[in-house]
Amino acid sequence: MSDFPRICIQLEKIKKNTETIVTIAKRSGIEIVGVTKATCGDPQVGQAMMEGGAVGLADSRMSNIKRLKTSLPQ
């Protein structure tokens, strides 16, 4: 095992958490946009958020947004 820190992303949990937040927000007429900043615009994370009901994706870096745009189905 490596001594380097690592992050284990559980995509099903990302999707389920997004579904939960979307359900709660809908009660107040709010739409949710997923933010992929912490994962550097990882397309799999973005896809999980979209499958969970997010209406769009956002990130703080244009390179990550371009990556998402080219990697995810329209």
PyMOL commands that set and color helices and strands:
alter all, ss='L'
color gray80, all
select helices_A, chain A and resi 11-26+37-39+43-51+62-71
alter helices_A, ss='H'
color red, helices_A
select strands_A, chain A and resi 33-35+56-58
alter strands_A, ss='S'
color yellow, strands_A
deselect
rebuild
show_as cartoon
